[in-house]
Amino acid sequence: MSLEFRHIAHAYGQVQALQDVSFTAPAGEITCLLGASGCGKSTLLGLAAGLLSVQQGEIVLGGEVLADAQRCPPPEARPVGLVFQDGALFPHMTLAANVAFGLPKARRSEAENWLARVGLAGMGARYPHELSGGQQQRAALARAMAPEPHVLLMDEPFASVDIVLRRRLRRECRILLREAGATVVLVTHDPAEALDIGDRIAVMEAGRIVQFGTPEELYETPATAAVGAIFGGAQVIAGASREEGLDTPFGLWPLGALVGELPDVAAFDLLVQADRLVPVADVRGCRVRDVHPMGARSRVLLESGDGATITVETALPVDPAKSYSVLPDPESVRAFARS
């Protein structure tokens, strides 16, 4: 079943946490809510779970209103499963008992099967403290999925495990969730995680959705320079229009470097990826602040006369004692009106 948020607004006293948020998490897909702390993503999850009451707007599940300002079913009355950052397993219960906790008596024998589905076969008699962090998260996932909820809500579920395990765990989790056909809404502050696990991503800033789409759409056609910098590993620099090209702190760039049209403003933001830039020796150029070898390529930090910095990733040799201007590859720069 799809989960739809319609014109959701929410405030904590005088602080407006959400402002007219609308989007749909499609059935059978993983939708990521991505943004910095305080942007409203966990508030949205709490509203869907029933941990918070809807103040304005409505939440619709499978075409039926799940919650609005007049009705707020408690979490146990909603067909949703919850997975938190720390797993929240009952420490005094075995894994099998944890998984069976939310099941009717007639189905509690299924606990071992669910543990096997998340790679914990034969471990039902163990207690949470006997498991690694990754195993605990798998057990928490099994417990949330065992009642076969219509929607699974996950709040930073991999944040408490180390980075190497986190990558493997989220990819395994994606396969499991897709095979189960679950509708998932997952909160994260990590763009790499959103790209790694999400079918669709809602980028949030200050209680609003800035852009909603597939990872490919957000990467290829960002709505703002900030979104592009999040997903493309790109950087944002100041630009101004001149008859002969684009005036930047790092040199004059040709108009042929642009993708699309310039915004109809005198000054704008330019979005460019570090590996689409070429350093050119120039006595009037920028000074080299740092050269960091990374195998076949080096990451070079350049600083202009007015203190602006730009990063270039290049296979060309760079002499720290020389000055350089920067040229972008053709059709590698996007321009955005400055907000």
C-alpha positions in Angstrom: 0.0 0.0 0.0 1.2 3.5 -0.7 1.6 6.0 2.1 0.6 9.6 1.3 1.3 12.8 3.2 -1.1 15.6 2.2 -0.4 19.2 3.2 1.2 18.3 6.5 2.1 21.2 8.9 3.4 20.7 12.4 4.7 23.0 15.2 6.4 22.5 18.6 5.1 25.6 20.3 6.4 28.6 18.3 8.8 26.4 16.3 7.4 25.4 12.9 8.8 21.9 12.2 6.9 21.1 9.0 5.3 23.4 6.4 2.8 22.2 3.8 4.6 18.9 3.2 3.1 16.6 0.5 4.5 13.5 -1.1 3.7 9.8 -1.7 5.8 6.8 -0.7 4.8 4.3 -3.4 3.7 0.8 -2.6 6.6 -1.7 -2.5 9.3 0.9 -2.7 11.9 2.4 -0.3 11.4 6.1 0.2 14.2 8.0 2.0 13.6 11.2 3.9 17.0 13.0 3.7 18.1 16.1 5.5 20.1 17.7 8.3 19.0 17.4 12.0 16.0 19.6 12.7 14.7 19.6 9.1 11.5 17.7 10.1 12.1 14.2 8.8 11.7 12.4 12.1 8.6 14.5 12.8 7.1 13.1 9.6 7.9 9.6 10.7 6.4 10.2 14.2 3.2 11.4 12.6 2.9 8.3 10.4 3.6 6.0 13.4 1.1 7.7 15.7 3.8 8.9 18.1 2.6 12.5 17.3 -0.8 13.8 16.5 -1.5 15.4 13.1 -2.1 19.1 13.6 -2.8 20.0 9.9 -3.3 17.9 6.8 -3.8 14.2 6.5 -1.9 10.9 6.2 -3.5 8.4 3.7 -2.7 4.7 3.6 -3.9 2.7 0.6 -6.5 5.4 -0.3 -7.9 5.5 3.2 -7.3 8.3 5.7 -5.0 6.9 8.4 -4.7 10.1 10.5 -5.7 13.7 10.4 -6.5 16.5 12.8 -9.7 14.7 14.0 -8.4 11.2 14.4 -5.1 9.8 15.7 -5.1 6.0 16.1 -2.4 4.9 18.6 0.7 3.1 17.2 -0.6 -0.4 18.1 -3.8 0.3 16.1 -1.9 1.2 12.9 -0.6 -1.4 10.3 2.9 0.0 10.5 6.2 -1.5 11.8 8.9 0.6 13.5 12.7 0.2 13.4 14.7 2.6 15.5 18.4 3.6 15.5 19.3 1.4 18.5 17.0 -1.5 17.5 15.1 -1.2 20.9 15.2 -5.0 21.5 13.9 -6.2 24.9 17.2 -7.2 26.7 15.6 -9.8 29.0 14.1 -11.7 26.0 15.7 -14.1 23.6 15.7 -13.2 19.9 12.9 -15.6 19.2 10.8 -14.0 22.0 11.6 -10.5 20.7 10.3 -11.4 17.2 7.3 -13.3 18.5 6.3 -10.4 20.9 4.0 -8.7 18.3 2.6 -11.8 16.8 -0.7 -13.6 17.8 -0.2 -16.8 19.7 -1.0 -18.9 16.6 1.9 -17.3 14.7 4.6 -17.2 17.3 6.2 -20.3 15.9 7.1 -18.2 12.9 9.8 -16.3 14.8 12.6 -18.6 13.8 11.6 -18.4 10.2 11.8 -14.6 10.3 15.2 -14.7 12.0 16.4 -17.0 9.2 15.2 -14.5 6.6 17.5 -11.8 8.1 20.5 -14.1 8.3 20.1 -15.2 12.0 19.1 -18.8 11.5 19.6 -20.9 14.6 20.1 -17.9 16.9 16.7 -17.6 18.4 17.8 -18.7 21.9 20.4 -16.0 22.1 19.9 -12.7 24.0 20.5 -9.2 22.5 23.7 -8.6 24.5 25.2 -11.7 22.9 25.0 -10.2 19.4 27.0 -7.7 17.4 25.5 -4.3 16.5 24.7 -5.5 13.0 23.0 -8.7 14.3 20.9 -6.7 16.7 19.7 -4.5 13.8 18.8 -7.6 11.8 16.8 -8.9 14.8 15.0 -5.6 15.1 14.1 -5.7 11.4 12.8 -9.3 11.8 10.6 -8.2 14.7 9.2 -5.2 12.8 8.5 -7.3 9.7 7.1 -10.4 11.3 3.5 -8.9 11.8 3.7 -8.1 8.0 2.7 -4.5 8.4 1.5 -2.5 5.4 4.3 0.1 6.0 7.7 -0.1 7.6 9.0 3.1 9.2 12.8 3.2 9.9 14.5 6.0 11.8 18.3 6.1 11.1 18.4 2.3 11.4 22.1 1.9 10.6 23.6 4.9 12.4 24.7 2.9 15.4 27.0 0.4 13.5 30.4 1.1 12.0 30.8 2.4 8.5 32.0 -0.9 6.9 29.2 -2.9 8.4 26.7 -0.2 7.7 27.3 -0.4 3.9 26.9 -4.2 3.9 23.9 -4.1 6.2 21.9 -1.5 4.2 22.5 -3.4 0.9 21.4 -6.7 2.5 18.4 -4.8 4.0 17.4 -3.4 0.7 17.3 -6.8 -1.0 15.2 -8.2 1.9 12.8 -5.3 1.9 12.3 -5.4 -1.9 11.8 -9.2 -1.9 9.2 -8.8 0.8 7.4 -6.1 -1.2 7.4 -3.8 1.8 6.4 -0.1 1.6 9.3 1.6 3.5 9.9 5.1 4.7 13.5 5.5 6.0 14.9 8.6 7.7 18.6 9.4 7.2 21.0 12.3 7.2 23.5 10.5 5.0 23.2 11.1 1.2 25.3 8.0 0.4 22.9 5.9 2.4 19.9 7.5 0.6 21.5 6.7 -2.8 22.5 3.2 -1.7 19.1 2.0 -0.4 16.3 4.4 -1.7 14.1 4.0 -4.7 12.9 7.6 -4.1 14.4 10.4 -2.0 12.7 13.4 -0.5 15.3 16.1 0.3 14.2 18.2 3.2 15.3 21.6 4.4 13.7 23.7 7.2 10.5 21.7 7.3 9.9 21.6 3.5 10.6 19.2 0.7 13.0 20.8 -1.7 13.0 18.0 -4.2 11.4 14.5 -4.5 12.5 11.9 -7.1 14.6 8.9 -7.9 18.3 8.9 -7.1 19.0 9.3 -10.9 16.7 12.4 -11.1 18.2 14.1 -8.1 21.7 13.4 -9.4 21.2 14.4 -13.0 18.7 17.2 -12.6 19.0 18.8 -9.2 16.3 21.5 -8.4 18.8 23.6 -6.5 22.5 24.0 -6.2 22.3 22.7 -2.7 20.7 19.5 -3.8 23.3 19.0 -6.5 26.1 19.5 -4.0 24.5 16.8 -1.8 24.2 14.1 -4.5 26.9 14.8 -7.1 29.8 15.3 -4.8 29.9 18.7 -6.4 30.7 22.2 -5.1 28.9 25.5 -5.3 30.8 28.6 -6.3 29.8 32.2 -7.1 29.4 33.3 -10.7 28.5 36.4 -12.7 27.5 36.9 -16.3 29.9 38.6 -18.7 29.7 39.0 -22.5 32.8 36.8 -22.9 31.7 34.1 -20.5 31.2 33.2 -16.8 33.1 35.3 -14.3 34.3 33.2 -11.3 36.9 33.6 -8.6 39.0 31.0 -10.4 39.1 32.4 -13.9 36.8 33.2 -16.8 34.8 30.1 -17.8 33.4 29.7 -21.4 29.7 29.6 -21.9 30.2 26.2 -23.5 30.8 24.8 -20.1 27.1 25.3 -19.2 24.4 22.6 -19.1 21.2 24.4 -20.0 20.6 28.2 -19.8 21.8 30.9 -17.5 19.2 32.2 -15.0 18.0 35.7 -15.8 20.0 37.3 -13.0 23.3 39.1 -12.8 24.8 36.8 -10.2 24.2 33.2 -9.6 25.5 29.9 -8.1 27.5 27.5 -10.2 27.5 23.8 -9.5 30.5 21.8 -10.7 32.1 18.4 -9.9 35.7 18.3 -8.8 36.6 15.6 -11.4 35.2 17.8 -14.3 37.8 20.6 -13.6 41.2 21.1 -15.1 44.0 23.1 -13.4 45.9 25.4 -15.8 49.2 27.0 -14.8 48.7 30.8 -14.7 50.8 33.3 -12.9 47.7 35.4 -12.2 45.8 32.3 -10.9 45.1 30.8 -7.5 47.6 29.5 -5.1 47.8 25.8 -4.2 46.8 25.2 -0.6 47.1 21.4 -0.7 47.8 18.5 -3.0 46.6 15.1 -1.7 47.5 12.0 -3.8 44.7 9.4 -4.2 46.3 6.8 -6.4 45.9 7.6 -10.1 44.5 11.1 -9.3 45.2 13.8 -6.8 42.8 16.1 -4.9 44.0 19.7 -5.2 42.7 22.6 -3.1 43.1 26.0 -4.7 42.5 29.4 -3.1 41.7 32.6 -5.0 43.0 36.0 -4.1 39.8 36.9 -2.3 39.9 33.7 -0.2 37.4 31.5 -2.2 38.4 27.9 -2.5 37.8 25.1 -5.0 38.7 21.4 -5.1 40.0 19.8 -8.3 40.5 16.1 -8.8 43.0 15.5 -11.6 45.6 13.1 -13.0 47.7 16.0 -14.2 50.8 16.9 -12.2 50.4 20.0 -10.0 53.3 22.0 -8.7 52.5 23.5 -5.2 54.9 26.3 -5.9 53.0 27.5 -9.0 49.7 29.3 -9.4 46.7 27.9 -11.4 43.5 29.0 -12.9 40.7 26.4 -13.4 38.8 25.4 -16.5 35.7 23.2 -16.5 35.0 20.5 -19.0 32.4 21.3 -21.7 28.7 21.0 -20.5 29.8 20.2 -17.0 28.5 23.3 -15.1 24.9 24.0 -13.9 23.8 27.5 -13.0 21.1 28.3 -10.4 19.6 31.6 -9.3 21.0 32.5 -5.9 18.4 32.0 -3.1 
